Amino acid sequence: MTCDFFKKMETTSAKNQRKDHSCRLFVGTSGYSYTDWVDAQFYPSGTKSGNMLPLYARHFSITELNYTWYQMPRAEAIERQRRKSPKNFLFTAKLTRSLTHDIDNQHWSEHARSYRDGVAPLVQAGQLVAILIQLPPSFGYTPPNRKYLANLLDALYDLPLAIEFRHVSWANDRVFAELERRRVTLVSVDEPGLKGLFPALDVVTNSDLFYVRFHGRNAKGWRSGNMQLQFDYSYSDDELNEWIENKIEPMCKQTVRGVLFFNNHVRAQAPANAHQLVILMKERGLTVA
């Protein structure tokens, strides 16, 4: 199974898309509340975490909420956070870890309902672009995992959903066809080219949205268990231009909106690369919000 095979694939919905439509692109970072971003001078000296979102929103029109993976979101807290951003500011939010990594087989459906209630303010305000279902490398393409994922998607069916697979076994036609049937977005990832990881693809399964996450290519630190090592990476212009030409532009022709996030957060490399990508995409005539 090679990336070349998937590069030649085109889903049914993609074939129906015309090249003369406009695809709007939104660029941001995976999380925004990092204390070392103050040291790196992305935020002014002395900025507290509770004051970071309004400052972040001066630079970017969207963010990916990471803390919703570590803890169940509460509607009151989400609403307070939402009110700190401009009315046209957009969010994606990670699904909580109890539904992706530490799955409670007896109570997962209750957790899904709690999560739905927690992000309701973003849904009601029209500011939620997608729920990010990030699955771990250990979540392979097995019958029990397929059954669980199908049930999870059913439980969240009326929310905009995007799935990031980490195990290569999910990179197959049957998975893509089912995601397309459900109008669930397959997340495209840039990460180290290590054995067993999901490959970088430009497969579109939802003509409403494509979703890209740039994790960095630090192969040495990827499986270190240390996030400061894992996500310590800065992209070059050549690397980003390769993504624009080979994946972002083709996906743009098949969708009406794309969101792109940088997760290489160490020393504020993520916002620097996000700005860099915006400049490069605009130079190629792409529409960046």
Beta strands, then each sheet from edge to edge (+ up, - down):
strand 1: 24-29
strand 2: 62-65
strand 3: 90-94
strand 4: 128-134
strand 5: 161-164
strand 6: 185-190
strand 7: 210-214
strand 8: 257-262
strand 9: 287-288
sheet 1: 2+ 3+ 4+ 5+ 6+ 7+ 8+ 1+ 9+
end
